[in-house]
Each structure stands twice: as C-alpha cells, then as structure tokens.
Amino acid sequence: MLRVLIRNMAKVPVLSLKPGSLVSGSSVPGQKPDRILKVEECVTGKAGAGGGYVQVKMRDFLSGQSSFTNRWNTTEKVEEVELDKPQPYTFLYKGSEQLHLMHPETFEQIELSSDIMGDDARWLLDGMEVKVLSRDGEPIAIILPEKMAYTVTEAPPHNNKTNKTKMVVIENGVTLRVPHFVEAGDRITVNTADGEYDGKA
C-alpha cells in the first residue's frame, strides 16, 4: 500500500462532493488518514426526523480497489484533496533511504523518501516508467504501472504428479506463486496491486 503524505487540505461541505472528487481518508471513519479516496457516486436522502444525509460510494484512488460506501449528515464537512496532473518519471535507482527518479523530457532528477511507497517499492526496477503525483508541486505518491514484466531467476522443477503451481523468485527478489510450467529465464507479467501472477510476458 502506498503511503501518501497529504498536507494543507481544504474542508468542503459534503454536499459539494461529486463523482471524481478526492477525499482524504482522515474524513472517513475506519480509514487510514494517508489514503486518497475517489468519489464514484453520491446519493442524498432523509432519515426520518434525523435530518438529511449523503451516502457516498468511494474507491481507493491509487490502487483502484476496495469500493465501499460511507454516510454523512448533510451539514458535515470533509477534507478534499486536490492533486496536480500526474507526471511521467523514469525510476533510476534506490539508495539507502531515497528513490531517485528523472523526468524523461526535462531530465530533472528528484529524490523521494522510500517511505512514500511502503512495501510497493519492491516492484520498482531500474528504468521503469512510473507516474509521480504531486500537490502544489510537492510529490506525494508514485503510481506503478498496473502490470509489469519480470524475469524469473529461480524456479524449482515441476512435479506433474503433485502440484499445479509452484513458488518462484523473480528478478526483484520477490517470491510468488505461478503455474507449474513457468521456468527460470521466463518473462512473466505481475499485477503490481496484489502481487499476483498475470501471465507470460
């Protein structure tokens, strides 16, 4: 899960939310404050004598997963997140605590804390094209491609009589389960959101 550093958000009436609005997880009970949630649907209603409400369907903006709904009173406010247009960057290399990236057109190089990606940093490869999300010019997140190709570096021989899958190691050092026919040297596609095998590249 990406760790997003969000600052200086504006509180807006919940009635102003619309599909496409981005809401901070700090405004949603049970959600981590570093999550950015994208509004998919807003439905207003009235709960008897309790006043009006807005029921909002949301999804994690960065991963696209985990759609859910939350209900607010119409008088409440939430923290809305406004982001700059995502910019393409090439990942150069990972230092001890920093990620080094370069803009492919301006050749500007930036350094970001490895904490900005959390465990997702394991999917980075030198030369990988990624997107950098910023707010007011300050980078807050790195978005990986949904699927990436990796070379299998270690794979045990398959025993046709037992398992239909096996565990292999890919070039970034990650171990994952794949079909029995995958061998060392093969190029495979991995879904970076859940770390699952997607197919042969």
C-alpha positions, -999 to 999 in steps of 0.1 A, spaced: 0 0 0 13 34 -9 19 58 20 7 92 8 18 123 26 -11 148 24 -9 183 37 -30 215 37 -63 200 26 -94 222 24 -126 212 43 -156 214 20 -194 207 26 -201 170 19 -230 182 -3 -203 196 -27 -188 162 -34 -194 148 -69 -181 118 -89 -143 123 -93 -138 143 -61 -109 131 -40 -114 128 -2 -88 123 25 -91 90 45 -89 112 76 -125 122 69 -138 87 67 -143 65 98 -122 34 98 -99 46 70 -62 55 73 -55 92 71 -29 87 43 -54 72 19 -69 92 -10 -104 81 -18 -121 88 -52 -159 95 -51 -178 73 -75 -214 81 -66 -233 105 -42 -269 98 -31 -288 122 -9 -317 112 13 -336 119 46 -336 96 76 -369 104 92 -367 131 118 -329 127 119 -323 152 90 -307 147 56 -277 126 47 -254 120 18 -243 84 10 -211 84 -9 -196 54 -28 -158 56 -29 -128 36 -41 -91 38 -32 -77 63 -57 -42 49 -60 -50 11 -61 -85 12 -76 -95 -14 -51 -119 -18 -22 -151 1 -32 -173 10 -2 -198 35 10 -200 60 38 -228 81 51 -225 117 63 -251 142 76 -257 170 51 -243 195 75 -209 179 78 -176 188 60 -149 166 46 -113 171 37 -110 173 -1 -77 166 -18 -66 184 -50 -38 170 -70 -16 182 -98 -16 164 -131 4 131 -128 39 135 -144 59 107 -161 92 98 -145 118 71 -150 129 53 -119 167 54 -118 177 35 -87 171 31 -50 195 44 -24 196 35 13 166 57 21 158 75 -11 143 68 -45 159 85 -74 138 94 -105 142 115 -137 117 133 -158 121 119 -194 116 152 -211 132 178 -189 158 154 -174 151 169 -140 161 145 -112 142 142 -80 148 123 -48 118 109 -27 118 91 6 113 53 1 86 56 28 64 72 2 58 38 -14 60 14 16 60 -22 5 52 -13 -31 88 -2 -36 97 -39 -41 81 -37 -75 105 -10 -88 131 -19 -114 158 4 -127 145 21 -159 108 15 -150 84 42 -162 61 54 -133 38 84 -126 45 109 -98 15 125 -81 20 160 -67 0 185 -47 10 222 -52 42 210 -68 52 187 -39 54 150 -48 32 128 -26 30 95 -43 44 72 -70 20 53 -91 33 20 -106 20 5 -139 -9 -18 -132 11 -47 -147 48 -52 -151 70 -78 -167 98 -95 -147 123 -123 -154 121 -154 -133 155 -160 -117 148 -191 -96 123 -219 -103 122 -254 -89 115 -283 -113 78 -293 -116 64 -325 -102 35 -333 -125 20 -358 -100 15 -333 -72 11 -295 -76 -3 -275 -104 16 -244 -91 49 -236 -76 68 -208 -59 95 -189 -80 117 -159 -74 117 -130 -99 145 -105 -106 134 -80 -79 138 -107 -53 101 -112 -47 87 -148 -43 53 -155 -58 31 -184 -69 29 -193 -106 17 -221 -128 38 -253 -129 51 -246 -165 69 -214 -156 107 -219 -157 138 -199 -148 145 -173 -175 109 -169 -185 94 -134 -186 61 -132 -167 36 -104 -160 27 -95 -124 -2 -74 -112 15 -48 -90 -16 -41 -70 -19 -75 -54 14 -92 -64 -4 -120 -83 9 -138 -114 -10 -125 -145 5 -144 -174 36 -149 -195 50 -117 -210 
